Amino acid sequence: MKIYTKTGDGGETGLFGGRRVSKNSVRIEAYGTVDELNASIGLANSAVTDARLRSMLMTIQHTLFVLGSDLATPLETKNVHLRRISETDVKALELQIDTLEAELEPLRNFILPGGTEASSRLHVCRTICRRAERCIVQLDGTEDINTFDIHYINRLSDFLFVLARYANHAAGQPDIDWQQE
């Protein structure tokens, strides 16, 4: 299988189901930003030493592929068998957030992104996740999408925030409190 097809040379790409859209469409921006987030999580994971966190991040990367294909497949597309993001995916993130937060000191202040390299990279992932969320919400304003896509990406940014804090905690590095000048 060749990596290049030349079908996108005119500035269009195909969605699952066959419809062609401009490469600058809101839908392409949404799943492209999810792809960027996935790559960023892979980079962050390379700095994580805690096996538990590495496993969690790998699971997230696999689920982001599901989210990307969900976004690349209009809801009205027939005869396409793919897994879409579901309430189960959202609940799984909530359970992981609750589990990790129980091991952390409660937040009493705003914190700055930083600390360990892993935590810093996870904070970058969180900001990309928020951008992906804005893109998905924008798409939802123009086309019908799976409601759970928005729920999942919103919960994922919370999860990445907690993971960044946990990465510092696991390394014995305190969070950096924001100091109002």
C-alpha positions as CSV (number, residue, x, y, z in Angstrom):
1,M,0.0,0.0,0.0
2,K,1.5,3.4,-1.0
3,I,1.4,6.2,1.5
4,Y,0.5,8.7,-1.1
5,T,-2.6,8.6,-3.2
6,K,-2.6,12.0,-4.9
7,T,-6.3,12.3,-4.3
8,G,-5.8,15.2,-1.9
9,D,-3.7,17.2,-4.3
10,G,-6.7,19.5,-5.1
11,G,-7.2,20.5,-1.5
12,E,-9.9,18.0,-0.6
13,T,-9.9,14.8,1.4
14,G,-12.4,11.9,1.8
15,L,-14.4,11.2,4.9
16,F,-15.4,7.7,5.9
17,G,-18.4,6.9,3.8
18,G,-17.0,8.6,0.7
19,R,-18.0,12.2,0.9
20,R,-15.2,14.7,-0.1
21,V,-14.6,17.9,1.8
22,S,-12.1,20.7,1.8
23,K,-9.0,20.1,3.9
24,N,-9.8,23.3,5.7
25,S,-13.3,22.3,6.8
26,V,-14.3,22.4,10.4
27,R,-14.6,18.6,10.5
28,I,-11.0,18.2,9.2
29,E,-9.7,20.8,11.7
30,A,-11.5,18.9,14.5
31,Y,-10.1,15.4,13.9
32,G,-6.7,16.9,12.8
33,T,-6.4,18.6,16.2
34,V,-7.3,15.3,17.8
35,D,-4.5,13.7,15.8
36,E,-2.1,16.4,17.0
37,L,-3.2,15.8,20.6
38,N,-2.5,12.1,20.1
39,A,1.0,12.8,18.8
40,S,1.6,15.2,21.7
41,I,0.5,12.5,24.2
42,G,3.0,10.1,22.6
43,L,5.7,12.6,23.1
44,A,4.6,13.2,26.7
45,N,4.6,9.5,27.3
46,S,8.2,9.3,26.3
47,A,9.0,11.4,29.4
48,V,6.8,9.4,31.8
49,T,8.6,6.8,33.9
50,D,5.7,5.6,36.0
51,A,4.3,2.4,34.4
52,R,0.8,3.1,35.6
53,L,0.7,6.5,33.9
54,R,2.3,5.1,30.7
55,S,-0.4,2.5,30.5
56,M,-3.2,5.1,31.0
57,L,-1.7,7.3,28.3
58,M,-1.4,4.4,25.9
59,T,-5.1,3.6,26.5
60,I,-6.0,7.3,25.8
61,Q,-4.0,7.2,22.5
62,H,-6.0,4.2,21.3
63,T,-9.3,5.9,22.3
64,L,-8.2,9.1,20.5
65,F,-8.0,7.0,17.3
66,V,-11.7,6.0,17.9
67,L,-12.5,9.7,18.5
68,G,-10.8,10.7,15.3
69,S,-12.6,8.1,13.2
70,D,-15.9,9.0,14.9
71,L,-15.3,12.7,13.9
72,A,-14.3,11.6,10.3
73,T,-17.5,9.7,9.9
74,P,-20.7,11.8,9.6
75,L,-23.5,10.4,11.7
76,E,-25.7,9.9,8.6
77,T,-23.1,7.6,7.0
78,K,-24.6,4.1,6.5
79,N,-22.9,0.7,6.3
80,V,-19.8,1.8,8.1
81,H,-19.0,-0.4,11.1
82,L,-16.9,1.6,13.5
83,R,-16.8,2.0,17.2
84,R,-18.0,5.5,18.3
85,I,-17.1,7.2,21.5
86,S,-19.7,6.3,24.2
87,E,-20.8,7.1,27.7
88,T,-18.6,4.1,28.8
89,D,-15.5,6.0,27.5
90,V,-16.5,9.1,29.4
91,K,-17.2,7.2,32.6
92,A,-13.8,5.4,32.4
93,L,-12.1,8.8,32.4
94,E,-14.1,10.0,35.3
95,L,-13.2,6.9,37.3
96,Q,-9.5,7.4,36.6
97,I,-9.7,11.1,37.5
98,D,-11.4,10.2,40.8
99,T,-8.8,7.5,41.6
100,L,-5.8,9.7,40.9
101,E,-7.2,12.7,42.7
102,A,-7.7,10.6,45.8
103,E,-3.9,10.2,45.9
104,L,-3.2,13.9,45.4
105,E,-3.2,16.8,47.8
106,P,-6.4,18.8,47.3
107,L,-5.9,22.0,45.1
108,R,-5.9,25.1,47.2
109,N,-4.5,27.5,44.6
110,F,-4.2,27.8,40.9
111,I,-1.1,26.1,39.7
112,L,1.4,26.9,36.9
113,P,2.2,24.3,34.2
114,G,5.5,22.8,35.1
115,G,7.5,20.8,37.5
116,T,8.9,17.7,36.0
117,E,9.4,17.3,32.2
118,A,6.5,14.7,32.1
119,S,4.2,17.1,33.9
120,S,5.1,20.0,31.7
121,R,4.5,17.9,28.5
122,L,1.1,16.7,29.9
123,H,0.1,20.3,30.5
124,V,0.9,21.0,26.8
125,C,-1.3,18.1,25.9
126,R,-4.1,19.6,28.1
127,T,-3.9,22.8,26.2
128,I,-4.0,21.0,22.8
129,C,-7.0,19.0,24.2
130,R,-8.8,22.3,25.0
131,R,-8.2,23.5,21.4
132,A,-9.5,20.2,20.1
133,E,-12.6,20.7,22.2
134,R,-13.2,24.1,20.8
135,C,-12.9,22.6,17.3
136,I,-15.3,19.8,18.1
137,V,-17.8,22.3,19.6
138,Q,-17.5,24.4,16.5
139,L,-18.2,21.4,14.3
140,D,-21.2,20.5,16.5
141,G,-22.6,24.0,15.6
142,T,-22.5,23.2,11.9
143,E,-23.2,19.5,11.7
144,D,-24.7,16.7,13.8
145,I,-22.0,14.8,15.7
146,N,-21.9,12.2,18.4
147,T,-22.7,14.0,21.6
148,F,-20.3,11.9,23.6
149,D,-17.4,13.2,21.5
150,I,-17.8,16.6,23.3
151,H,-18.2,14.9,26.7
152,Y,-15.1,12.8,26.2
153,I,-12.8,15.6,25.0
154,N,-14.0,17.8,27.9
155,R,-13.3,15.0,30.4
156,L,-10.0,14.2,28.8
157,S,-8.6,17.7,29.4
158,D,-9.5,17.3,33.1
159,F,-7.8,13.9,33.1
160,L,-4.6,15.4,31.5
161,F,-4.6,18.1,34.2
162,V,-4.8,15.5,36.9
163,L,-2.2,13.3,35.2
164,A,0.2,16.3,35.1
165,R,-0.3,16.8,38.8
166,Y,0.2,13.1,39.4
167,A,3.4,13.0,37.4
168,N,4.8,15.7,39.7
169,H,3.5,13.8,42.7
170,A,5.0,10.5,41.6
171,A,8.4,12.2,41.2
172,G,8.2,13.9,44.6
173,Q,7.9,17.3,42.9
174,P,5.3,19.7,44.3
175,D,3.0,21.6,42.0
176,I,4.0,25.2,41.3
177,D,1.5,27.5,43.0
178,W,0.6,30.6,41.1
179,Q,1.7,33.7,43.0
180,Q,-0.5,36.8,42.4
181,E,1.9,39.8,42.2
